[in-house]
Amino acid sequence: MANRKILHGWKDIANYIGRGVRSVQRYETELKLPIRRPVGKDHSSVFAFTDELDEWLQRSQVKSWPYVRPVLIVIDPPDPAHISQRKLSLELEKFNVLTAFSEDEVLATAQRIDVDGFVLDCHSGRNGANDLCDLIKERFPRKRVFAVVGEKERGPKSADYIIQGEEPRPLIDAVLECFGKPKLQ
């Protein structure tokens, strides 16, 4: 099978599905998520095939669970000379928004909380922003990355959306295009 990949361990499986490890473990017991265990290994050693996970996602009951507004992490280091409107603008559109100040905090938060996407400031003056974008896509391949760049900058190739300029409206439009308008329930 050309599109079949093997995912090893709970973290890889959870990242692929876009959920937390505990959720994925619960899906295995409650909803029969197709998880496999190597013969002769302990119970905690697991793997899964991506094509089987995709098929399960198409037919699973997860879709009928209650709606939760999309959660975004905005990487926004504090800068006394510059106040970012990204977080506030996304919150006004009813998204759940978390702020991270550093690369380490972004990765640690994404491991603990099932986020739907990341907003990165990738202006040329931000050291390591392109590398962070690549790292996020590597660790969380199914999560969306929105890279905010300068007016004439290209942005990281691994980003799902490139937003040019500081105005919040293009970012909001891209996030709404990706996730739709959040519902309040």
C-alpha positions in Angstrom: 0.0 0.0 0.0 1.6 3.2 -1.2 0.1 5.5 1.4 0.6 3.2 4.4 2.9 4.4 7.1 3.6 2.8 10.5 3.2 5.0 13.6 5.1 3.8 16.6 3.9 4.6 20.1 1.0 6.5 21.6 2.5 10.0 20.9 2.9 9.4 17.2 -0.6 8.0 16.9 -2.1 10.8 18.9 -0.3 13.4 16.8 -1.4 11.8 13.6 -5.1 11.8 14.8 -4.7 15.3 16.3 -5.8 14.3 19.8 -4.1 13.8 23.1 -2.5 10.5 24.2 -5.2 9.9 26.8 -8.0 10.5 24.2 -6.4 8.1 21.8 -6.1 5.4 24.5 -9.8 6.0 25.4 -10.7 5.7 21.7 -9.0 2.3 21.6 -11.1 0.9 24.4 -14.4 2.7 23.9 -14.5 3.1 20.1 -12.2 0.3 18.8 -9.4 2.5 17.4 -7.2 0.1 15.3 -4.2 -0.2 17.6 -1.7 -3.1 17.3 0.7 -4.6 19.7 3.9 -6.5 18.8 3.8 -10.2 19.7 5.9 -10.9 22.8 6.2 -7.2 23.8 4.6 -5.6 26.9 1.1 -4.1 26.7 2.4 -0.5 26.5 4.2 -1.1 23.2 1.9 -0.1 20.4 1.8 0.8 16.7 -0.8 1.6 14.1 -1.1 1.9 10.3 -2.1 5.3 8.9 -4.5 4.0 6.3 -6.4 2.1 9.0 -6.6 5.2 11.2 -7.9 7.2 8.3 -10.6 4.7 7.6 -11.5 4.6 11.3 -11.7 8.4 11.4 -14.2 8.3 8.5 -16.6 6.0 10.2 -16.0 6.8 13.9 -18.5 8.2 16.4 -16.0 10.9 17.4 -17.7 13.2 14.9 -20.9 13.0 17.0 -19.2 14.2 20.2 -20.1 17.7 21.5 -18.6 20.6 19.7 -15.4 22.2 21.1 -14.2 25.5 19.8 -10.9 25.2 18.0 -7.8 25.9 20.2 -4.9 27.8 18.8 -1.5 28.6 20.3 -0.2 32.0 19.4 3.5 32.3 19.7 3.9 35.9 20.8 7.1 36.8 22.8 6.5 39.9 24.9 7.9 43.0 23.3 7.4 46.3 25.1 7.7 48.3 21.9 5.1 46.2 20.0 1.7 45.0 21.1 0.3 42.2 19.0 -3.4 42.1 18.3 -3.3 38.5 17.1 -4.5 36.9 20.3 -7.3 39.4 21.0 -8.5 39.4 17.4 -8.8 35.6 17.4 -10.5 35.6 20.8 -13.1 38.1 19.5 -13.9 35.6 16.7 -14.6 33.1 19.5 -11.5 30.9 19.2 -9.9 29.4 22.2 -6.4 31.0 22.2 -3.4 30.2 24.3 -0.2 32.4 24.3 3.3 31.0 24.4 6.4 33.1 24.8 9.1 30.6 23.7 9.7 27.6 21.5 10.0 25.3 24.6 6.7 26.6 25.9 5.0 26.0 22.5 6.1 22.4 22.4 5.4 21.7 26.0 1.9 23.2 25.8 1.1 21.3 22.6 2.1 18.0 24.3 -0.3 18.7 27.2 -3.2 20.2 25.4 -4.9 19.0 22.2 -4.5 22.2 20.1 -5.8 22.6 16.6 -3.3 25.0 15.2 -0.3 27.4 15.7 0.1 31.0 14.9 3.8 31.9 14.4 5.5 35.3 14.0 8.0 34.5 11.2 9.2 38.0 10.3 12.8 38.0 9.2 13.9 39.6 12.5 12.6 36.6 14.5 15.5 34.2 14.9 14.5 30.5 14.5 10.9 31.1 13.5 11.2 29.1 10.3 13.0 26.3 12.2 10.2 26.3 14.8 7.6 26.0 12.0 9.5 23.0 10.5 9.7 21.4 14.0 6.0 21.9 14.7 5.0 20.3 11.4 7.4 17.4 12.0 5.9 16.7 15.5 2.3 17.6 14.8 1.8 16.9 11.0 -2.0 17.2 11.1 -2.1 20.5 12.9 -2.4 23.7 11.0 0.4 26.3 11.1 -0.3 30.0 10.3 2.9 31.9 9.6 2.7 35.7 9.8 5.5 37.3 7.7 6.5 40.8 6.5 4.8 42.4 3.5 7.4 41.0 1.0 8.6 38.0 2.8 8.0 34.4 1.6 7.7 32.6 4.9 8.5 28.9 5.8 7.6 26.3 3.2 6.3 24.0 5.9 3.5 26.4 7.0 0.0 25.7 5.9 -0.9 29.4 5.6 1.3 32.4 5.0 -0.2 35.7 6.2 1.6 38.8 5.1 1.6 42.0 7.2 0.7 43.0 10.7 -3.0 43.6 10.1 -5.1 41.0 12.0 -7.9 40.6 9.4 -5.9 38.4 6.9 -4.9 36.1 9.8 -8.5 35.9 11.0 -9.7 35.2 7.4 -7.2 32.3 7.0 -8.1 30.8 10.4 -11.9 31.0 9.6 -11.2 29.5 6.2 -9.4 26.6 7.8 -11.7 25.9 10.8 -15.0 27.7 10.1 -16.8 30.1 12.4 -16.6 28.8 16.0 -20.0 28.1 17.6 -20.9 29.1 21.2 -22.9 26.4 23.0 
